[in-house]
Amino acid sequence: MRWLRHLCMPSAQRWFGQAQLQAITQAIAAGERRHRGQLVLAVEADLGWGALWRGETARERAERAFALLKVWDTPGNDGVLLYLLLADHAIEVVADRGLAGLITPEQWQQVCDRLRERVRQQMPLADAVQRAVEEMSGLLATALPAIAGQQQTEAGLPDRPHLL
């Protein structure tokens, strides 16, 4: 059954138009003005045959995206990835070690649960994701508030969502 879901899944671009991507980008940028973390969104519509054959899980794919997108490579080890695997209806958060003890896995899971519930209640996916980004930024702002007078480095990770 999983193979069929992945075979029939439309591309991520179908779910996220340019205006929606821009709104999410702006939400990430606005959040990063409130905190010192780096928030990255990655959306993968489906997996290739090789990944399916190997039985890769959404968590494994999220951890791979975390590495490939260099979310781990921030000066404060304060990167966090929100990852969606659409064909599996999976939502994962991968947070760098600098956030351990500041934001609990349960708090990240609550964001995922609320995102899943919004989609279940027919909220458009892009809108639900934007709300999740805003919630994650709130958690980061509490744990790592921006320092007055200190601007976020220009060398930070891109704010634009990654459609894999």
C-alpha positions, 0 to 999 in steps of 0.5 A: 500500500505504501508503494501505491501512495508514493507512486500516486502522490503529486509533487510538493509544488501542487500543494504549495503555490508561489504565494504560499511559499512566500508567506511561509518564507516571511513567517520563518524570517519574522520568527527568526527576528524574535529568536536566535535559532534557525528554522528550516522547512523541508517538504518531500512529496514521495520517496523514490523506489530505492528508499521505499525498497530499503524501507526508509522511514519518515524519521530517517528521511528527516534526519537525512534532510537535516544533514543535507540542508546543513541544519546542524551547521549553525554557530549555536547548534540551534537549528531545527527542521520541520519535515513533511513526507506527504505520501506517508502523512508524516510530520517530523521535527529534528532539533539540533543539540543546542536546543536539547533541554530548552525545548522538549521533544513533547513540545515539538510533538505537540506542534506536529499534532496540532499541524496534523489536526488542522489538516484533518479539519480541512485547513489548507496544508500551506496554511497549517504549515505556516501556523506550525512555523509560527508556533515553532518560532514562539517556542524558539523565542521563549528558549532563545530570545533575540538579543536586543541590538544583535541582528541575525547573521546574514550567513544563516540558513535560507528561509525559503522552504525546501521542496524535495 
